[in-house]
Amino acid sequence: MPMKKFMNDPANLTAEMLEGLALAYSDKVKIVNERIVVRTQPKAEDKVALICFGGTGHEPAMHGFVGEGMADAAVAGDVFAAPGGPKVFEAIDMFKRPAGVILLTLNHNGDRMAARKALRLAEKAGIENVKEIIVQEDIAPGIDADPEDRRGLGGCIPLMKVMGAACEAGKSIDEVLAIGEAFHAQLATLSVALKVATHPQNGAEIGALADDEMEIGMGQHGEGGGGVMKIQTADETAKIMVERLVSATKLESGDRALLIINGSGATTAMEMLICYRAAAKVLMGMGISLVNGLATELLTVQEMAGFQMTLAKVTPETEALLAAKANAPYWVCNG
């Protein structure tokens, strides 16, 4: 079937999308140096800066989460391709400050290469107090898998919210990193796909699934997750995923947790809410109570049908940071 998308020249997808973001949310973000999305109203320079980056085609991630209480900048690559290290360094150089800069990196080969290059350039330029947090919360490879084999998925967004709120509160770079690392240690994501996506620049299908199949663990670029099975009901799917996520996060009766159903692009709000309901009922049956969650799109894969389920144990501190004021294009919280 031919690809059907509203677009112009495929070569201009990223530039036109970023221009649209800045026009739609001009009170929150603007574009500088072509591919760097920054806050329209920057925060004080005595506070730690938080920078993220990644390929486009996953909107609203990552650039949709630049704003008060979240990221200070997001560097956009091309479709499904990380930006180059020099471009990421450009953002680090732009936001250098005595309080420090934290680079949030998802565990994908291109992203890791770009981060390493950017950090080397920052060191060579004499920029001090630049640190990195690596997001690797995907449990598809196995709960006890080497962290280097675990991809960074949509859990990067609530992590960005927690760390961004800590930055906004004026915490030191070491305090922000400690908060982020503690939250990440009890954060897990697992995906499920019903239908694969197409690459918007060439129409190629990303991955493969039969009409009567779904796959638990498929990556956000169509990478296999080893969980191909016949399509299950919403309740059955949620139960499979929740049990694995609870095991990974070591949640127990009496704990409080954050639950997110992150649609992959072609999953309706109705489906997401039904799946949230199913997952919440399983968790509550285990004696786990939920903080305010989400059933929406945070990190998508074009028109892939499916969702990522993210689960995290929360403490009173992280619950407060999740609820703190935020004003980004795709995450608004009154605090």
C-alpha positions, -999 to 999 in steps of 0.1 A, spaced: 0 0 0 15 34 -9 24 58 19 -3 84 27 10 114 47 4 151 47 37 165 37 56 185 11 92 177 0 104 148 21 138 165 24 122 194 43 102 174 69 123 182 99 127 219 91 90 224 84 80 205 115 102 225 137 90 257 121 54 246 128 62 238 164 77 273 169 47 290 153 21 269 172 38 274 206 56 308 201 50 317 238 70 286 249 97 278 223 117 292 195 143 277 170 179 289 170 207 278 147 182 258 126 179 226 147 180 237 184 147 243 201 150 265 232 127 282 257 112 315 247 118 327 282 151 312 295 155 304 332 181 321 354 217 312 346 223 303 383 202 272 377 214 239 361 205 236 324 190 204 310 196 195 273 181 166 254 184 155 217 173 129 193 160 122 158 128 136 145 98 115 136 90 107 172 69 138 180 62 153 204 95 139 217 120 154 223 115 191 213 79 192 225 92 190 261 113 222 261 99 248 285 96 259 320 101 231 345 114 207 317 143 209 292 161 241 284 170 229 249 164 200 225 186 194 195 169 178 165 185 154 141 170 141 109 141 116 107 150 86 130 187 99 131 205 115 160 220 150 154 257 151 150 280 156 180 290 191 169 254 202 169 248 188 204 280 205 215 266 238 201 237 235 225 261 227 254 282 258 245 250 279 243 239 269 278 272 267 296 271 282 331 288 278 365 257 259 377 264 232 351 247 215 322 232 180 321 229 161 288 201 136 287 210 108 263 189 78 251 207 45 248 208 41 210 240 38 191 237 71 172 227 90 203 255 76 223 281 85 196 267 120 193 269 125 231 305 112 233 316 136 206 298 165 221 312 159 256 347 156 241 343 189 223 330 205 255 361 193 274 384 205 246 367 239 248 373 241 285 336 240 294 333 227 330 306 211 350 290 192 321 275 158 330 254 131 314 225 108 323 218 78 300 183 66 297 181 28 293 148 17 309 135 -7 282 131 -41 298 124 -60 265 160 -76 266 152 -90 300 150 -76 335 185 -86 344 200 -77 310 232 -56 308 221 -19 309 241 -14 277 216 -37 259 185 -17 272 172 10 249 160 44 259 123 47 254 94 69 264 104 68 301 128 96 291 99 121 293 88 116 330 126 115 338 130 148 321 100 162 340 115 151 374 150 164 365 137 196 349 116 204 380 147 198 402 167 222 380 140 248 382 139 245 420 176 255 421 191 222 431 228 217 424 240 196 394 249 168 417 216 169 435 197 169 401 218 139 389 212 120 421 174 126 418 174 116 382 195 84 387 173 73 417 141 78 396 157 60 366 167 30 388 130 23 395 117 32 360 109 6 334 92 7 300 79 -21 278 63 -16 243 38 -35 223 31 -31 185 1 -42 164 13 -26 132 46 -12 120 54 23 108 66 36 75 96 59 71 82 93 60 111 100 37 110 68 16 79 49 26 98 18 37 81 -3 64 100 -4 97 98 -40 109 72 -66 100 41 -81 117 14 -103 103 -22 -91 104 -31 -114 134 1 -107 153 14 -83 179 49 -80 194 58 -71 229 91 -54 231 94 -40 196 117 -10 196 109 25 184 127 19 151 111 -15 145 138 -35 163 126 -69 173 117 -75 209 113 -113 208 76 -112 219 57 -120 188 23 -136 196 -13 -137 184 -32 -105 192 -44 -105 228 -72 -84 244 -65 -52 261 -68 -68 295 -46 -98 286 -20 -75 271 -19 -51 300 -16 -80 325 14 -95 306 32 -61 305 23 -50 341 36 -82 356 70 -78 339 72 -41 347 64 -47 384 91 -73 386 116 -49 370 107 -19 393 104 -41 424 71 -25 433 53 -40 463 20 -37 480 18 -3 497 40 15 471 30 44 450 36 43 413 34 64 381 17 46 352 19 60 316 4 46 284 23 63 256 6 58 222 29 49 194 12 71 168 -19 52 154 -34 41 187 -67 59 195 -73 77 228 -101 51 234 -76 22 232 -50 40 254 -76 47 281 -89 11 280 -53 -2 284 -46 23 312 -78 10 329 -67 -26 325 -31 -19 338 -44 2 367 -67 -25 379 -39 -51 379 -17 -27 399 -44 -18 424 -51 -55 428 -15 -59 439 -20 -32 465 -1 -5 445 -16 29 445 -12 53 415 -2 90 413 -17 110 385 -8 93 353 -11 98 316 -27 81 286 -15 101 256 13 104 230 47 114 243 71 96 221 57 81 188 69 62 158 49 78 130 18 56 124 29 26 144 -1 10 161 6 1 197 19 17 229 47 19 254 38 12 290 60 30 315 59 23 352 79 39 380 80 37 417 77 72 432 88 87 465 72 118 481 101 138 466 96 125 430 58 128 433 62 165 442 86 170 412 62 153 388 34 176 400 56 208 400 48 236 375 57 229 339 49 248 307 62 230 276 43 225 244 32 190 253 34 190 291 16 216 310 12 214 348 0 242 371 20 229 401 
